[in-house]
Amino acid sequence: MLALNHTLEIKIPLQNERFAHIAQQVMNVDPILKPDSFQVEYIIDPNDSGTLLAKFSAEDDRCLRVGVNNSVASMLTIIESIDELDAL
């Protein structure tokens, strides 16, 4: 098993703490296909409860890029869904 030395942290600002928790719960359900090569942790920013932190780590830059791209695409869908459903 290789070390997961490539890391990236993204701050995702949301409208409020409730939306941050919803996004966190939805993203945590999605399984990581290759946990030996890529891992991600979603946490609520302790300094700003309306911000979701996504902490990525991977064995190489390619795995990091692919994993982050997939996660960001999923997060975009989740945020759009939250916005649409909250208006109902």
Secondary structure, 3 states (H helix, E strand, C coil): CCCCCEEEEEEEECCCHHHHHHHHHHHHHCCCCCCCCEEEEEEECCCCCCEEEEEEEECCHHHHHHHHHHHHHHHHHHHHHHHHHHCC
